Amino acid sequence: MPSTRACASSARRPLPEEARVTNPVEHIRRFHPELTTIRHDIHAHPELAFEEDRTSQLVARWLAE
């Protein structure tokens, strides 16, 4: 039986060059402008607790992209 490590490594595909990150902070910074825009939009359209229909749709669309 092959080891888990062997199975996991054989299933890996190389990442495209733009997806490779040497610094996690730089990876997060790539999303900062978009996340700031989303945050501003959510705060401009407040919703009551447990009734966040617009917010959940916005997040679902963003995650799907």
N, CA, C, O and CB atoms as a CASP TS submission, in Angstrom:
PFRMAT TS
TARGET T0000
AUTHOR 0000-0000-0000
METHOD Language model
MODEL 1
PARENT N/A
ATOM      1  N   MET     1       0.851  -1.180   0.000  1.00  0.00           N
ATOM      2  CA  MET     1       0.000   0.000   0.000  1.00  0.00           C
ATOM      3  C   MET     1       0.897   1.244   0.000  1.00  0.00           C
ATOM      4  O   MET     1       1.781   1.356   0.848  1.00  0.00           O
ATOM      5  CB  MET     1      -0.968  -0.002   1.233  1.00  0.00           C
ATOM      6  N   PRO     2       0.685   2.178  -0.934  1.00  0.00           N
ATOM      7  CA  PRO     2       1.531   3.375  -0.966  1.00  0.00           C
ATOM      8  C   PRO     2       1.230   4.285   0.216  1.00  0.00           C
ATOM      9  O   PRO     2       0.126   4.300   0.760  1.00  0.00           O
ATOM     10  CB  PRO     2       1.332   4.141  -2.282  1.00  0.00           C
ATOM     11  N   SER     3       2.232   5.024   0.580  1.00  0.00           N
ATOM     12  CA  SER     3       2.040   5.940   1.702  1.00  0.00           C
ATOM     13  C   SER     3       1.145   7.096   1.287  1.00  0.00           C
ATOM     14  O   SER     3       1.008   7.384   0.098  1.00  0.00           O
ATOM     15  CB  SER     3       3.393   6.466   2.215  1.00  0.00           C
ATOM     16  N   THR     4       0.537   7.757   2.261  1.00  0.00           N
ATOM     17  CA  THR     4      -0.318   8.912   2.008  1.00  0.00           C
ATOM     18  C   THR     4       0.486  10.012   1.332  1.00  0.00           C
ATOM     19  O   THR     4      -0.010  10.709   0.447  1.00  0.00           O
ATOM     20  CB  THR     4      -0.946   9.427   3.317  1.00  0.00           C
ATOM     21  N   ARG     5       1.716  10.155   1.757  1.00  0.00           N
ATOM     22  CA  ARG     5       2.567  11.196   1.188  1.00  0.00           C
ATOM     23  C   ARG     5       2.791  10.975  -0.303  1.00  0.00           C
ATOM     24  O   ARG     5       2.754  11.928  -1.081  1.00  0.00           O
ATOM     25  CB  ARG     5       3.907  11.243   1.917  1.00  0.00           C
ATOM     26  N   ALA     6       3.019   9.748  -0.701  1.00  0.00           N
ATOM     27  CA  ALA     6       3.243   9.450  -2.109  1.00  0.00           C
ATOM     28  C   ALA     6       1.997   9.737  -2.934  1.00  0.00           C
ATOM     29  O   ALA     6       2.089  10.282  -4.034  1.00  0.00           O
ATOM     30  CB  ALA     6       3.665   7.995  -2.284  1.00  0.00           C
ATOM     31  N   CYS     7       0.832   9.370  -2.403  1.00  0.00           N
ATOM     32  CA  CYS     7      -0.420   9.604  -3.123  1.00  0.00           C
ATOM     33  C   CYS     7      -0.692  11.096  -3.273  1.00  0.00           C
ATOM     34  O   CYS     7      -1.089  11.561  -4.342  1.00  0.00           O
ATOM     35  CB  CYS     7      -1.590   8.926  -2.400  1.00  0.00           C
ATOM     36  N   ALA     8      -0.477  11.829  -2.208  1.00  0.00           N
ATOM     37  CA  ALA     8      -0.759  13.263  -2.247  1.00  0.00           C
ATOM     38  C   ALA     8       0.175  13.979  -3.208  1.00  0.00           C
ATOM     39  O   ALA     8      -0.252  14.868  -3.945  1.00  0.00           O
ATOM     40  CB  ALA     8      -0.637  13.870  -0.851  1.00  0.00           C
ATOM     41  N   SER     9       1.439  13.599  -3.205  1.00  0.00           N
ATOM     42  CA  SER     9       2.386  14.302  -4.062  1.00  0.00           C
ATOM     43  C   SER     9       2.170  13.967  -5.529  1.00  0.00           C
ATOM     44  O   SER     9       2.410  14.815  -6.389  1.00  0.00           O
ATOM     45  CB  SER     9       3.809  13.966  -3.659  1.00  0.00           C
ATOM     46  N   SER    10       1.724  12.753  -5.840  1.00  0.00           N
ATOM     47  CA  SER    10       1.513  12.404  -7.241  1.00  0.00           C
ATOM     48  C   SER    10       0.290  13.099  -7.820  1.00  0.00           C
ATOM     49  O   SER    10       0.200  13.265  -9.037  1.00  0.00           O
ATOM     50  CB  SER    10       1.370  10.902  -7.389  1.00  0.00           C
ATOM     51  N   ALA    11      -0.674  13.519  -6.960  1.00  0.00           N
ATOM     52  CA  ALA    11      -1.881  14.186  -7.427  1.00  0.00           C
ATOM     53  C   ALA    11      -1.690  15.693  -7.587  1.00  0.00           C
ATOM     54  O   ALA    11      -2.539  16.360  -8.178  1.00  0.00           O
ATOM     55  CB  ALA    11      -3.017  13.915  -6.472  1.00  0.00           C
ATOM     56  N   ARG    12      -0.616  16.225  -7.084  1.00  0.00           N
ATOM     57  CA  ARG    12      -0.389  17.671  -7.162  1.00  0.00           C
ATOM     58  C   ARG    12      -0.041  18.100  -8.569  1.00  0.00           C
ATOM     59  O   ARG    12       0.664  17.404  -9.299  1.00  0.00           O
ATOM     60  CB  ARG    12       0.717  18.091  -6.210  1.00  0.00           C
ATOM     61  N   ARG    13      -0.553  19.264  -8.931  1.00  0.00           N
ATOM     62  CA  ARG    13      -0.207  19.869 -10.208  1.00  0.00           C
ATOM     63  C   ARG    13       0.594  21.127  -9.928  1.00  0.00           C
ATOM     64  O   ARG    13       0.342  21.801  -8.930  1.00  0.00           O
ATOM     65  CB  ARG    13      -1.479  20.185 -11.056  1.00  0.00           C
ATOM     66  N   PRO    14       1.540  21.456 -10.769  1.00  0.00           N
ATOM     67  CA  PRO    14       2.301  22.693 -10.528  1.00  0.00           C
ATOM     68  C   PRO    14       1.399  23.911 -10.652  1.00  0.00           C
ATOM     69  O   PRO    14       0.511  23.961 -11.503  1.00  0.00           O
ATOM     70  CB  PRO    14       3.483  22.809 -11.514  1.00  0.00           C
ATOM     71  N   LEU    15       1.638  24.884  -9.797  1.00  0.00           N
ATOM     72  CA  LEU    15       0.862  26.124  -9.829  1.00  0.00           C
ATOM     73  C   LEU    15       1.351  27.010 -10.963  1.00  0.00           C
ATOM     74  O   LEU    15       2.536  27.000 -11.296  1.00  0.00           O
ATOM     75  CB  LEU    15       0.960  26.873  -8.480  1.00  0.00           C
ATOM     76  N   PRO    16       0.441  27.778 -11.560  1.00  0.00           N
ATOM     77  CA  PRO    16       0.898  28.749 -12.554  1.00  0.00           C
ATOM     78  C   PRO    16       1.828  29.758 -11.892  1.00  0.00           C
ATOM     79  O   PRO    16       1.747  29.985 -10.685  1.00  0.00           O
ATOM     80  CB  PRO    16      -0.304  29.468 -13.219  1.00  0.00           C
ATOM     81  N   GLU    17       2.688  30.350 -12.663  1.00  0.00           N
ATOM     82  CA  GLU    17       3.698  31.269 -12.118  1.00  0.00           C
ATOM     83  C   GLU    17       3.078  32.370 -11.276  1.00  0.00           C
ATOM     84  O   GLU    17       3.612  32.696 -10.217  1.00  0.00           O
ATOM     85  CB  GLU    17       4.507  31.888 -13.244  1.00  0.00           C
ATOM     86  N   GLU    18       1.945  32.966 -11.720  1.00  0.00           N
ATOM     87  CA  GLU    18       1.335  34.072 -10.977  1.00  0.00           C
ATOM     88  C   GLU    18       0.714  33.607  -9.664  1.00  0.00           C
ATOM     89  O   GLU    18       0.461  34.432  -8.786  1.00  0.00           O
ATOM     90  CB  GLU    18       0.278  34.754 -11.830  1.00  0.00           C
ATOM     91  N   ALA    19       0.461  32.311  -9.509  1.00  0.00           N
ATOM     92  CA  ALA    19      -0.143  31.797  -8.277  1.00  0.00           C
ATOM     93  C   ALA    19       0.909  31.440  -7.233  1.00  0.00           C
ATOM     94  O   ALA    19       0.575  31.264  -6.062  1.00  0.00           O
ATOM     95  CB  ALA    19      -0.998  30.577  -8.582  1.00  0.00           C
ATOM     96  N   ARG    20       2.149  31.331  -7.628  1.00  0.00           N
ATOM     97  CA  ARG    20       3.209  30.983  -6.678  1.00  0.00           C
ATOM     98  C   ARG    20       3.490  32.167  -5.772  1.00  0.00           C
ATOM     99  O   ARG    20       3.636  33.302  -6.226  1.00  0.00           O
ATOM    100  CB  ARG    20       4.499  30.549  -7.418  1.00  0.00           C
ATOM    101  N   VAL    21       3.562  31.880  -4.488  1.00  0.00           N
ATOM    102  CA  VAL    21       3.758  32.943  -3.508  1.00  0.00           C
ATOM    103  C   VAL    21       4.937  32.571  -2.632  1.00  0.00           C
ATOM    104  O   VAL    21       5.016  31.459  -2.109  1.00  0.00           O
ATOM    105  CB  VAL    21       2.476  33.175  -2.653  1.00  0.00           C
ATOM    106  N   THR    22       5.836  33.499  -2.481  1.00  0.00           N
ATOM    107  CA  THR    22       6.960  33.253  -1.584  1.00  0.00           C
ATOM    108  C   THR    22       6.708  33.899  -0.231  1.00  0.00           C
ATOM    109  O   THR    22       7.329  33.528   0.765  1.00  0.00           O
ATOM    110  CB  THR    22       8.266  33.782  -2.194  1.00  0.00           C
ATOM    111  N   ASN    23       5.795  34.867  -0.196  1.00  0.00           N
ATOM    112  CA  ASN    23       5.518  35.590   1.032  1.00  0.00           C
ATOM    113  C   ASN    23       3.991  35.651   1.222  1.00  0.00           C
ATOM    114  O   ASN    23       3.297  36.226   0.383  1.00  0.00           O
ATOM    115  CB  ASN    23       6.149  37.029   0.992  1.00  0.00           C
ATOM    116  N   PRO    24       3.459  35.073   2.304  1.00  0.00           N
ATOM    117  CA  PRO    24       2.007  35.086   2.510  1.00  0.00           C
ATOM    118  C   PRO    24       1.408  36.485   2.569  1.00  0.00           C
ATOM    119  O   PRO    24       0.272  36.688   2.141  1.00  0.00           O
ATOM    120  CB  PRO    24       1.674  34.359   3.773  1.00  0.00           C
ATOM    121  N   VAL    25       2.151  37.442   3.091  1.00  0.00           N
ATOM    122  CA  VAL    25       1.644  38.809   3.184  1.00  0.00           C
ATOM    123  C   VAL    25       1.420  39.378   1.779  1.00  0.00           C
ATOM    124  O   VAL    25       0.421  40.057   1.540  1.00  0.00           O
ATOM    125  CB  VAL    25       2.626  39.706   3.986  1.00  0.00           C
ATOM    126  N   GLU    26       2.323  39.109   0.868  1.00  0.00           N
ATOM    127  CA  GLU    26       2.165  39.578  -0.510  1.00  0.00           C
ATOM    128  C   GLU    26       0.951  38.924  -1.165  1.00  0.00           C
ATOM    129  O   GLU    26       0.243  39.565  -1.942  1.00  0.00           O
ATOM    130  CB  GLU    26       3.436  39.284  -1.331  1.00  0.00           C
ATOM    131  N   HIS    27       0.713  37.670  -0.860  1.00  0.00           N
ATOM    132  CA  HIS    27      -0.460  36.971  -1.391  1.00  0.00           C
ATOM    133  C   HIS    27      -1.742  37.666  -0.928  1.00  0.00           C
ATOM    134  O   HIS    27      -2.648  37.886  -1.731  1.00  0.00           O
ATOM    135  CB  HIS    27      -0.460  35.485  -0.944  1.00  0.00           C
ATOM    136  N   ILE    28      -1.822  38.006   0.332  1.00  0.00           N
ATOM    137  CA  ILE    28      -2.997  38.676   0.897  1.00  0.00           C
ATOM    138  C   ILE    28      -3.144  40.069   0.295  1.00  0.00           C
ATOM    139  O   ILE    28      -4.259  40.499   0.001  1.00  0.00           O
ATOM    140  CB  ILE    28      -2.891  38.764   2.439  1.00  0.00           C
ATOM    141  N   ARG    29      -2.047  40.769   0.111  1.00  0.00           N
ATOM    142  CA  ARG    29      -2.097  42.130  -0.447  1.00  0.00           C
ATOM    143  C   ARG    29      -2.695  42.170  -1.843  1.00  0.00           C
ATOM    144  O   ARG    29      -3.259  43.189  -2.241  1.00  0.00           O
ATOM    145  CB  ARG    29      -0.708  42.726  -0.482  1.00  0.00           C
ATOM    146  N   ARG    30      -2.582  41.084  -2.589  1.00  0.00           N
ATOM    147  CA  ARG    30      -3.158  41.056  -3.939  1.00  0.00           C
ATOM    148  C   ARG    30      -4.677  41.196  -3.886  1.00  0.00           C
ATOM    149  O   ARG    30      -5.282  41.696  -4.835  1.00  0.00           O
ATOM    150  CB  ARG    30      -2.772  39.753  -4.662  1.00  0.00           C
ATOM    151  N   PHE    31      -5.301  40.762  -2.793  1.00  0.00           N
ATOM    152  CA  PHE    31      -6.751  40.813  -2.655  1.00  0.00           C
ATOM    153  C   PHE    31      -7.241  42.063  -1.922  1.00  0.00           C
ATOM    154  O   PHE    31      -8.445  42.310  -1.870  1.00  0.00           O
ATOM    155  CB  PHE    31      -7.231  39.586  -1.932  1.00  0.00           C
ATOM    156  N   HIS    32      -6.343  42.839  -1.365  1.00  0.00           N
ATOM    157  CA  HIS    32      -6.727  43.960  -0.514  1.00  0.00           C
ATOM    158  C   HIS    32      -7.656  44.969  -1.195  1.00  0.00           C
ATOM    159  O   HIS    32      -8.679  45.313  -0.603  1.00  0.00           O
ATOM    160  CB  HIS    32      -5.498  44.665  -0.041  1.00  0.00           C
ATOM    161  N   PRO    33      -7.366  45.458  -2.390  1.00  0.00           N
ATOM    162  CA  PRO    33      -8.273  46.441  -3.007  1.00  0.00           C
ATOM    163  C   PRO    33      -9.678  45.880  -3.231  1.00  0.00           C
ATOM    164  O   PRO    33     -10.667  46.574  -2.995  1.00  0.00           O
ATOM    165  CB  PRO    33      -7.698  46.914  -4.337  1.00  0.00           C
ATOM    166  N   GLU    34      -9.767  44.645  -3.680  1.00  0.00           N
ATOM    167  CA  GLU    34     -11.074  44.040  -3.924  1.00  0.00           C
ATOM    168  C   GLU    34     -11.837  43.825  -2.617  1.00  0.00           C
ATOM    169  O   GLU    34     -13.037  44.089  -2.552  1.00  0.00           O
ATOM    170  CB  GLU    34     -10.913  42.708  -4.663  1.00  0.00           C
ATOM    171  N   LEU    35     -11.159  43.354  -1.593  1.00  0.00           N
ATOM    172  CA  LEU    35     -11.803  43.149  -0.294  1.00  0.00           C
ATOM    173  C   LEU    35     -12.250  44.468   0.325  1.00  0.00           C
ATOM    174  O   LEU    35     -13.293  44.528   0.975  1.00  0.00           O
ATOM    175  CB  LEU    35     -10.856  42.425   0.658  1.00  0.00           C
ATOM    176  N   THR    36     -11.468  45.519   0.126  1.00  0.00           N
ATOM    177  CA  THR    36     -11.847  46.839   0.637  1.00  0.00           C
ATOM    178  C   THR    36     -13.129  47.321  -0.044  1.00  0.00           C
ATOM    179  O   THR    36     -14.017  47.867   0.610  1.00  0.00           O
ATOM    180  CB  THR    36     -10.700  47.859   0.416  1.00  0.00           C
ATOM    181  N   THR    37     -13.219  47.119  -1.343  1.00  0.00           N
ATOM    182  CA  THR    37     -14.428  47.503  -2.081  1.00  0.00           C
ATOM    183  C   THR    37     -15.643  46.734  -1.571  1.00  0.00           C
ATOM    184  O   THR    37     -16.714  47.309  -1.380  1.00  0.00           O
ATOM    185  CB  THR    37     -14.240  47.255  -3.590  1.00  0.00           C
ATOM    186  N   ILE    38     -15.474  45.447  -1.355  1.00  0.00           N
ATOM    187  CA  ILE    38     -16.578  44.620  -0.842  1.00  0.00           C
ATOM    188  C   ILE    38     -16.987  45.091   0.553  1.00  0.00           C
ATOM    189  O   ILE    38     -18.177  45.203   0.849  1.00  0.00           O
ATOM    190  CB  ILE    38     -16.169  43.120  -0.804  1.00  0.00           C
ATOM    191  N   ARG    39     -16.016  45.363   1.397  1.00  0.00           N
ATOM    192  CA  ARG    39     -16.319  45.817   2.761  1.00  0.00           C
ATOM    193  C   ARG    39     -17.081  47.137   2.734  1.00  0.00           C
ATOM    194  O   ARG    39     -18.050  47.308   3.472  1.00  0.00           O
ATOM    195  CB  ARG    39     -15.022  45.972   3.582  1.00  0.00           C
ATOM    196  N   HIS    40     -16.652  48.065   1.892  1.00  0.00           N
ATOM    197  CA  HIS    40     -17.352  49.348   1.779  1.00  0.00           C
ATOM    198  C   HIS    40     -18.785  49.146   1.301  1.00  0.00           C
ATOM    199  O   HIS    40     -19.702  49.800   1.797  1.00  0.00           O
ATOM    200  CB  HIS    40     -16.604  50.286   0.819  1.00  0.00           C
ATOM    201  N   ASP    41     -18.979  48.251   0.349  1.00  0.00           N
ATOM    202  CA  ASP    41     -20.313  47.972  -0.160  1.00  0.00           C
ATOM    203  C   ASP    41     -21.206  47.363   0.923  1.00  0.00           C
ATOM    204  O   ASP    41     -22.362  47.760   1.068  1.00  0.00           O
ATOM    205  CB  ASP    41     -20.230  47.035  -1.363  1.00  0.00           C
ATOM    206  N   ILE    42     -20.683  46.419   1.669  1.00  0.00           N
ATOM    207  CA  ILE    42     -21.468  45.779   2.740  1.00  0.00           C
ATOM    208  C   ILE    42     -21.844  46.805   3.801  1.00  0.00           C
ATOM    209  O   ILE    42     -22.976  46.806   4.284  1.00  0.00           O
ATOM    210  CB  ILE    42     -20.676  44.610   3.385  1.00  0.00           C
ATOM    211  N   HIS    43     -20.922  47.666   4.163  1.00  0.00           N
ATOM    212  CA  HIS    43     -21.209  48.673   5.193  1.00  0.00           C
ATOM    213  C   HIS    43     -22.152  49.765   4.682  1.00  0.00           C
ATOM    214  O   HIS    43     -22.840  50.405   5.477  1.00  0.00           O
ATOM    215  CB  HIS    43     -19.907  49.307   5.682  1.00  0.00           C
ATOM    216  N   ALA    44     -22.191  49.979   3.384  1.00  0.00           N
ATOM    217  CA  ALA    44     -23.108  50.976   2.814  1.00  0.00           C
ATOM    218  C   ALA    44     -24.539  50.454   2.757  1.00  0.00           C
ATOM    219  O   ALA    44     -25.481  51.230   2.600  1.00  0.00           O
ATOM    220  CB  ALA    44     -22.647  51.379   1.412  1.00  0.00           C
ATOM    221  N   HIS    45     -24.702  49.136   2.883  1.00  0.00           N
ATOM    222  CA  HIS    45     -26.023  48.504   2.826  1.00  0.00           C
ATOM    223  C   HIS    45     -26.195  47.575   4.028  1.00  0.00           C
ATOM    224  O   HIS    45     -26.193  46.355   3.867  1.00  0.00           O
ATOM    225  CB  HIS    45     -26.207  47.718   1.493  1.00  0.00           C
ATOM    226  N   PRO    46     -26.343  48.139   5.232  1.00  0.00           N
ATOM    227  CA  PRO    46     -26.451  47.290   6.425  1.00  0.00           C
ATOM    228  C   PRO    46     -27.736  46.467   6.414  1.00  0.00           C
ATOM    229  O   PRO    46     -28.763  46.885   5.878  1.00  0.00           O
ATOM    230  CB  PRO    46     -26.396  48.147   7.692  1.00  0.00           C
ATOM    231  N   GLU    47     -27.647  45.294   7.018  1.00  0.00           N
ATOM    232  CA  GLU    47     -28.799  44.399   7.122  1.00  0.00           C
ATOM    233  C   GLU    47     -28.915  43.921   8.563  1.00  0.00           C
ATOM    234  O   GLU    47     -27.928  43.896   9.299  1.00  0.00           O
ATOM    235  CB  GLU    47     -28.669  43.188   6.140  1.00  0.00           C
ATOM    236  N   LEU    48     -30.114  43.544   8.957  1.00  0.00           N
ATOM    237  CA  LEU    48     -30.342  43.035  10.303  1.00  0.00           C
ATOM    238  C   LEU    48     -29.713  41.656  10.460  1.00  0.00           C
ATOM    239  O   LEU    48     -29.560  40.912   9.492  1.00  0.00           O
ATOM    240  CB  LEU    48     -31.847  42.977  10.615  1.00  0.00           C
ATOM    241  N   ALA    49     -29.354  41.333  11.689  1.00  0.00           N
ATOM    242  CA  ALA    49     -28.757  40.029  11.977  1.00  0.00           C
ATOM    243  C   ALA    49     -29.682  38.907  11.535  1.00  0.00           C
ATOM    244  O   ALA    49     -30.896  38.974  11.728  1.00  0.00           O
ATOM    245  CB  ALA    49     -28.442  39.896  13.474  1.00  0.00           C
ATOM    246  N   PHE    50     -29.104  37.891  10.949  1.00  0.00           N
ATOM    247  CA  PHE    50     -29.800  36.705  10.453  1.00  0.00           C
ATOM    248  C   PHE    50     -30.740  37.019   9.281  1.00  0.00           C
ATOM    249  O   PHE    50     -31.551  36.175   8.899  1.00  0.00           O
ATOM    250  CB  PHE    50     -30.586  36.066  11.582  1.00  0.00           C
ATOM    251  N   GLU    51     -30.638  38.215   8.716  1.00  0.00           N
ATOM    252  CA  GLU    51     -31.415  38.590   7.525  1.00  0.00           C
ATOM    253  C   GLU    51     -30.486  39.212   6.479  1.00  0.00           C
ATOM    254  O   GLU    51     -30.862  40.155   5.784  1.00  0.00           O
ATOM    255  CB  GLU    51     -32.561  39.586   7.899  1.00  0.00           C
ATOM    256  N   GLU    52     -29.290  38.681   6.381  1.00  0.00           N
ATOM    257  CA  GLU    52     -28.261  39.231   5.496  1.00  0.00           C
ATOM    258  C   GLU    52     -28.369  38.646   4.091  1.00  0.00           C
ATOM    259  O   GLU    52     -27.430  38.017   3.603  1.00  0.00           O
ATOM    260  CB  GLU    52     -26.866  38.962   6.070  1.00  0.00           C
ATOM    261  N   ASP    53     -29.506  38.851   3.448  1.00  0.00           N
ATOM    262  CA  ASP    53     -29.726  38.287   2.114  1.00  0.00           C
ATOM    263  C   ASP    53     -28.784  38.899   1.075  1.00  0.00           C
ATOM    264  O   ASP    53     -28.128  38.175   0.325  1.00  0.00           O
ATOM    265  CB  ASP    53     -31.177  38.500   1.688  1.00  0.00           C
ATOM    266  N   ARG    54     -28.720  40.209   1.033  1.00  0.00           N
ATOM    267  CA  ARG    54     -27.867  40.882   0.044  1.00  0.00           C
ATOM    268  C   ARG    54     -26.396  40.542   0.276  1.00  0.00           C
ATOM    269  O   ARG    54     -25.652  40.263  -0.664  1.00  0.00           O
ATOM    270  CB  ARG    54     -28.074  42.412   0.102  1.00  0.00           C
ATOM    271  N   THR    55     -25.997  40.571   1.536  1.00  0.00           N
ATOM    272  CA  THR    55     -24.600  40.278   1.877  1.00  0.00           C
ATOM    273  C   THR    55     -24.237  38.854   1.485  1.00  0.00           C
ATOM    274  O   THR    55     -23.173  38.624   0.910  1.00  0.00           O
ATOM    275  CB  THR    55     -24.352  40.491   3.379  1.00  0.00           C
ATOM    276  N   SER    56     -25.104  37.898   1.789  1.00  0.00           N
ATOM    277  CA  SER    56     -24.793  36.498   1.466  1.00  0.00           C
ATOM    278  C   SER    56     -24.722  36.291  -0.046  1.00  0.00           C
ATOM    279  O   SER    56     -23.902  35.506  -0.523  1.00  0.00           O
ATOM    280  CB  SER    56     -25.849  35.554   2.081  1.00  0.00           C
ATOM    281  N   GLN    57     -25.570  36.984  -0.801  1.00  0.00           N
ATOM    282  CA  GLN    57     -25.504  36.880  -2.259  1.00  0.00           C
ATOM    283  C   GLN    57     -24.199  37.476  -2.792  1.00  0.00           C
ATOM    284  O   GLN    57     -23.583  36.926  -3.705  1.00  0.00           O
ATOM    285  CB  GLN    57     -26.710  37.586  -2.902  1.00  0.00           C
ATOM    286  N   LEU    58     -23.792  38.589  -2.219  1.00  0.00           N
ATOM    287  CA  LEU    58     -22.536  39.223  -2.624  1.00  0.00           C
ATOM    288  C   LEU    58     -21.348  38.295  -2.359  1.00  0.00           C
ATOM    289  O   LEU    58     -20.487  38.121  -3.221  1.00  0.00           O
ATOM    290  CB  LEU    58     -22.344  40.560  -1.879  1.00  0.00           C
ATOM    291  N   VAL    59     -21.306  37.713  -1.188  1.00  0.00           N
ATOM    292  CA  VAL    59     -20.210  36.812  -0.829  1.00  0.00           C
ATOM    293  C   VAL    59     -20.235  35.562  -1.711  1.00  0.00           C
ATOM    294  O   VAL    59     -19.185  35.110  -2.168  1.00  0.00           O
ATOM    295  CB  VAL    59     -20.298  36.417   0.664  1.00  0.00           C
ATOM    296  N   ALA    60     -21.411  35.005  -1.952  1.00  0.00           N
ATOM    297  CA  ALA    60     -21.518  33.813  -2.796  1.00  0.00           C
ATOM    298  C   ALA    60     -21.015  34.095  -4.213  1.00  0.00           C
ATOM    299  O   ALA    60     -20.308  33.272  -4.793  1.00  0.00           O
ATOM    300  CB  ALA    60     -22.974  33.319  -2.843  1.00  0.00           C
ATOM    301  N   ARG    61     -21.376  35.251  -4.771  1.00  0.00           N
ATOM    302  CA  ARG    61     -20.899  35.622  -6.106  1.00  0.00           C
ATOM    303  C   ARG    61     -19.373  35.755  -6.123  1.00  0.00           C
ATOM    304  O   ARG    61     -18.703  35.283  -7.042  1.00  0.00           O
ATOM    305  CB  ARG    61     -21.553  36.943  -6.563  1.00  0.00           C
ATOM    306  N   TRP    62     -18.842  36.408  -5.085  1.00  0.00           N
ATOM    307  CA  TRP    62     -17.386  36.613  -5.025  1.00  0.00           C
ATOM    308  C   TRP    62     -16.655  35.276  -4.925  1.00  0.00           C
ATOM    309  O   TRP    62     -15.635  35.078  -5.585  1.00  0.00           O
ATOM    310  CB  TRP    62     -17.013  37.512  -3.825  1.00  0.00           C
ATOM    311  N   LEU    63     -17.163  34.365  -4.110  1.00  0.00           N
ATOM    312  CA  LEU    63     -16.515  33.063  -3.959  1.00  0.00           C
ATOM    313  C   LEU    63     -16.631  32.219  -5.238  1.00  0.00           C
ATOM    314  O   LEU    63     -15.719  31.463  -5.571  1.00  0.00           O
ATOM    315  CB  LEU    63     -17.127  32.307  -2.775  1.00  0.00           C
ATOM    316  N   ALA    64     -17.737  32.352  -5.937  1.00  0.00           N
ATOM    317  CA  ALA    64     -17.925  31.595  -7.174  1.00  0.00           C
ATOM    318  C   ALA    64     -16.933  32.039  -8.263  1.00  0.00           C
ATOM    319  O   ALA    64     -16.495  31.235  -9.086  1.00  0.00           O
ATOM    320  CB  ALA    64     -19.368  31.759  -7.677  1.00  0.00           C
ATOM    321  N   GLU    65     -16.594  33.322  -8.247  1.00  0.00           N
ATOM    322  CA  GLU    65     -15.637  33.840  -9.230  1.00  0.00           C
ATOM    323  C   GLU    65     -14.244  33.347  -8.911  1.00  0.00           C
ATOM    324  O   GLU    65     -13.295  33.675  -9.625  1.00  0.00           O
ATOM    325  CB  GLU    65     -15.661  35.376  -9.264  1.00  0.00           C
TER
END
